[in-house]
Amino acid sequence: MAHAQTHQAPIMVRVSQAKAAFGVHRATLYRWAADKHIKIHKRGSMSFVDPNEVRAFIMGEQLGEQAAESGI
């Protein structure tokens, strides 16, 4: 018997809760979204981000800084 694959929507975090979730100011998330690094999802008057997307961007930024510091 084949199991149907279920697709779960990503868990979203309110932009207003970003400081606690990621240690970045909400204005930083909006700047990253304007620069097309992450996407902000609107639901009515509320704004959300995908924490996996934000985490991946932050990790990529940190790796890029480390490479620049080491001269790679």
N, C-alpha and C positions, 0 to 999 in steps of 0.2 A: 504494500500500500504506500503510495507516494504521499509525502507530507507537503501541504501547501506552505510556501514560504511567506511569512508575514513580514511586512516592512513597517518598522517602527519609525515614527517621526523623531528626529533628534531632540534631545532634551534641550530646551532653551533657557537662557538666563536673562533676566531683565537687565537692560543697559544700566539702569539706576543702581543695580546691585553689583556692578562690575568691580568696584574697588575691593569689596570683600571677596569676590570670586577670583579675581585675577591680579589684584594689586595695581591696577591702572585706573586712572580717572576716566569717567564717562566721556569727557571731551576727547580723550585720546582714542577711544573706540570710534567716535564719530569721525575723527581725522583719518584713522585707518580705513574706515568705510569710504570716505571721500576719495582716498588714494587707491581704492579698489583692492585692498589687502584682505578685508573681511566684508561680510554682508550683514546689514542690520535689517531684521525682519519686523514689519509693522503689523500689529493686530489692534485695530481701533486706534486708541491714543497711546498704546503701550509699544515700546520698542524692545526687541529681544536680539540676542546673538547666540550663535551655536558655540558652546564652550570648547568643543573640539577644534573648531576653525580658529578661534582666538588663540588657543594653546599652541596649535601648529604654527601660527604666524609668530607668536612670541618666541618659540623655540628656534624657528628659522632666523629670526633677528639676532638671537643670542649666539647662534652658531656663526652667523655672518660677522658679528663683532669679534668673536674669538679668532676667526680666520684672519681678519684684518689686523688684529693685534699681533698675531704670530707671523705676519708677512706672507700668508698663503695666498 
